[in-house]
Each structure stands twice: as C-alpha cells, then as structure tokens.
Amino acid sequence: MSSGIKFHFFAHSWVSDWNHGNAHFLRGLARSLERLGHKVRCYEQLGGWSLSNMVQQEGERAVDAIDTFRQEFPELNVQFYNNDDTFAQFAAQHLREADVVMIHEWNDPRVVNSILELKGKYASRLFFMTRIIVHIRAHGTF
C-alpha cells in the first residue's frame, strides 16, 4: 500500500491570515492533500511579517486567532525556520525525503534560492505557486 506523496510547502504564513488571504487557500489545499492520504509538511519563517504584525497590531485577539488556527487545522504540521545563514542546512535536512516541494510566491528570495540550489541533489519536484497555481515548473525545467 502506498504511503502517499510527501508534500513540503513553503508559504509566508500558515498560522496567520493577517493581510494574507492566501493562507485560506493554502490551508485548504494542505488539509485536502492530507485527507487524500498524502503526507504534508508546512514551513513558515519564524518572525514573518504576517504573524508578527498580527501579534503587534491585534494583541489578545492574535492569541485567539492562533488558538483558533490550531483548533481548526490540527492536522497541519507547521514547522518554523530562521531566514538566516542556517536556512540552507535546514532546507537540506528537511527536503531530503520530499517528493514535491511547493514554494508560494511570497517567500523571501533567499529562501527560494536556497531551495533551488537543492533541486539537483534530491529527486523531488519543485513547484512555484502564485495566488492560485498559475504556473508550474517541474524539477529539471529551470
């Protein structure tokens, strides 16, 4: 029996939808893939602007929003990373077994470039997502 496809999604934010309406689409997509039997990991930059601004601007409401996210999407495996000199090593470690790597358009270019540098090392496929997947480029076509 197949264990499904291993998807790894890099999105600006999963936890916060503050000024980030794409979060709703991404959460639904990840949840649907999980329900279809695939393995999904969600990656978010620690201290990203959506989550940081939500906490700064909304105070206690931000805590409620984070709690609501955790209650409504318990199946989402959100892992945080630092966008610094340690990211390339983090990406190499976490993407080793990925079948598909999805990169949302709002990721920092440093993150995207680090992931692209790994495309020849691992057998995974890389996809770039715009608001609603407008263009897709598979590994080997860059």
Steps between C-alpha positions, in 0.01 A plus 500: 500500500634840403566750776409791276705784364716703739417867443709776657345848478687823560253783553532843651268404784276211594415613850403859417260627238562864600520682166560158345185365338703231321526323836140376460570342161828347618350357818214344304736354241726348767203362692353345183830334412523357853146364475592332172772308683803709413758623749518879525752718679446874520792739546480858621772755571538574869414865554336543158316828444143366502527323834720772652264778392195309618653460845615863509177652365238269648638415844269257681294443185817361341526238773138403434569483124801272554297276731220488242748403228635214714146378578377517140814356337651252747616278213729767354860428591637857513873529552678831543838594361738792532571697185869536570826319428356180651216469248695315229592227749140491631365463145750226412400305809124541460469460123705181477192276483253738334328383185360845419614840625249784459629856534246777538578828324534706821807316625820696540731465197774368730274211600400429139859506380614265777230252403583532130864417575381163630301409187777289350590331825160349580247328279212723608301718266487876555190705433444872532158614614347834425160600638334199340763285336549701180824349384671180593857407427613149576849407613740506209325773301659801672 
